[in-house]
Amino acid sequence: MGVVDAAGAFGGDSPFRDRLPARPDPDLDRVLDAAERCLARFGVRRTSMTDIARELGVARTTLYRQVGSIQEAVSLVASRRFHRFLDELAALTTGGIDVETFVAVIARTVRTALDDPVGQRLLNDEPETLGQWVASGSLHTLAEQITELLTPVLAAAAATGIVRTDDPAMTAGWVVRIVLSLGAFPPPDDELDATVRHVLIPLLGG
């Protein structure tokens, strides 16, 4: 058994990335950094443009010229985080993917979610906001997008015998569900890798 080249899936030239919201302009980094700090401090529902402007030390009119609304600011923060995360996955899988790399990718994904102060604010203080995203289908859409990203990787892995699956799309869907479940109900950090390996290896047929 060999390894699967994942550059086409996670890398900057991936067709999948073309279907994501565009990576925010680096010129907005200072604004988005301030927005992230406010979102972590006040929560998604309570953060205002006034809060972000105050955090930046600029007038609200200046902020509005860069970011048109609080909804746009939240969307840009989420997009930047997702693109940066895909960059991390591309770096993690630069040597190709085998079963153990899958385990490392899943563990890294869960830790990224658990270490995200905005995400933790949502989980701990604003579960109703997450509930609204679930009800609106936004979370389902994101899960489908990630499943689409993983499916060709799993198909290539199955073709080379690294994993055993007759339905890469279904297997990718289960991997995504495992990530979401571990993010919502994580094991102790020192047990995370072992938990992922215990659940994922049988699923992948490794």
URCORKA-V529824 format. One record per run of one state. SS is the DSSP state (H for helix, E for strand, - for the rest). FROM is the first residue (numbers start at 1). LEN is the number of residues. If there is no record, write none. Layout:
ss=SS from=FROM len=LEN
ss=SS from=FROM len=LEN
//
This chain:
ss=- from=1 len=3
ss=E from=4 len=1
ss=- from=5 len=2
ss=H from=7 len=4
ss=- from=11 len=4
ss=H from=15 len=4
ss=- from=19 len=7
ss=H from=26 len=17
ss=- from=43 len=6
ss=H from=49 len=8
ss=- from=57 len=3
ss=H from=60 len=7
ss=- from=67 len=3
ss=H from=70 len=23
ss=- from=93 len=4
ss=E from=97 len=1
ss=- from=98 len=1
ss=H from=99 len=17
ss=- from=116 len=1
ss=H from=117 len=9
ss=- from=126 len=1
ss=H from=127 len=10
ss=- from=137 len=1
ss=H from=138 len=22
ss=- from=160 len=8
ss=H from=168 len=17
ss=- from=185 len=4
ss=H from=189 len=16
ss=- from=205 len=2
//
